[in-house]
């Protein structure tokens, strides 16, 4: 513990202790009377009761003991609160710096009219890497981040099939189970994935802004085409929460998914979204509804224009390619 933190803990703990003593001891006639008389009434030495001066000293000693216990407890509580606050500040403070740098790359690419599609992909991959690092550092386990877009570059609808545009580099390593999910032979339709279809089923409400589930094995009715990839829905046979958790076939157990859209766009049927930003974790009950969701919503808003640029480029490519004939 640093000297500055040490002084802060002691000073705060003393204030808390003094308020306690003032309110519950000096602030009560009954308590004060008890402390003054308890030695005379309850303590005997050599068969005699304490004299009133001795009783007052005994009461003072009891009060000092209560104050000491309260002070030690207050020190522990203040220290834990400060440690949690500093850890919180470190995680989200580092997040600001990391995302600053990543968005600098995003905006430089967006401003460069000569940027290629590969340049867009590289900047988005770097952003996913920074987000994955942020959440992995916060949770203490490896998190994965990816961007999903429509296969043909169109605006997303419930019947749209999506593909993975970019992932954080670790999730793309050889042998990663994510690669099987991203294989083009697998079809991932929005309406067959709860995390994606949530946007459309909740349109018109605040709940359409994001999907967050901190315990997927226990989420009744959760659907994902990833179950088809791993060829297992074993968790549905679980009769207890413990069994469902043990039989869960996917590598992640919690996730946040937000639509890639302007943050202040109205949530109605006319709203346009170009994809989804996703983060998942093998741990449960680690994502924060306020700060983690806020970060994801802000990032999704920040990449909206660059995803739109990629989408238009993909559409132009599709229209210029010759159609196959049979």
Secondary structure by P-SEA (a helix, b strand, c coil): ccaaaaaaaaaaaaaaaaaaaaacccccaaaaaaaacccccccccccccccaaaaaaaaaaaaaaaaaaaaaaaaaaaaaaaaaaaaaaaaaaaaaaaaaaaaaaaaaaaacccccaaaaaaaaaaaaaaaaaaaaaaaccbbbbbcccccccccccccbbbbbcccccccccccccccccccccbbbbcccccccccccccccccccccccccccccccccccccccccccccccccccaaaaaaacccccccccccccccccccccccccccbbbbbbbcccccccccaaaaaaaaaaaaaaaaaaaaaaaaaaaaaacccccc
